[in-house]
């Protein structure tokens, strides 16, 4: 596990916030009829305009700048030309490299009216992210984060917590140790020390936790076809309270101002 200096943390915060600003640009304009390829271009152009590099493009052969996961797609959805429609839930996950450091996080949007059970799934998944972050402090263990997320989603609401995909360390590389599962036991896993940076990212299904991967080798879907939600923050381990490097507040403000998006779960 790689622990950063305060100067490095400051640079990582800049990278994380550039992802947040990119997702804010999406939140401003997202509406039914748009395509996820349009979203991909908005994000790529914004990142390049800010002298940074979209880090997902060509990562292990990934052919796009963002992952756009709609409805039953858990993660790694390919942007495409299919128009989004009222009632879709859309998770945008993206990364950047700025001054040699990675930012990587995700946000799920609701397009218009959806069922109450889907609204609750979005709300609870977002809550679980913060439950996990509360445990991201010195001398806690990774399993404390994992348990907090699982207890809030599976334990309290009976949702499916995806096992095959996990959060991870972040820094000069997009994926560093340790892995951060969204399920586990309190007191298990590596002990966390100050200035370890983690990408914490609950991936929670409305139904079963079972998933499968499409023939493209990337797109992960729920096996029962029910919706999945994904939220992700970049987080720095500190003594009493984790430092969140990414910024949802600007995304949420744009989301609330966009009448095409449903923010009723606040």
Secondary structure, 3 states (H helix, E strand, C coil): CCECCHHHHHHHHHHHHHHHHHHHHHHHHCCCCCEHHHHHHHHHHHHHHCCCEECCCCHHHCCCCEEEEECCEEECCCCCCCECCCCCEEEEEEEEEECCEEEEEEEEEEECCCCHHHHHHHHHHHHHHHHHHHCCECCCEHHHHHHHHHHHHHHHHCCEECCCCCEEECCCCCCEEEEECCCCCCCCCCECCCCEEEEECCEEECCCCCEEECCCCCCEEECCCCCEEECEEEEECECCCCEECCCHHHHHHHHHHCCCECCCCC
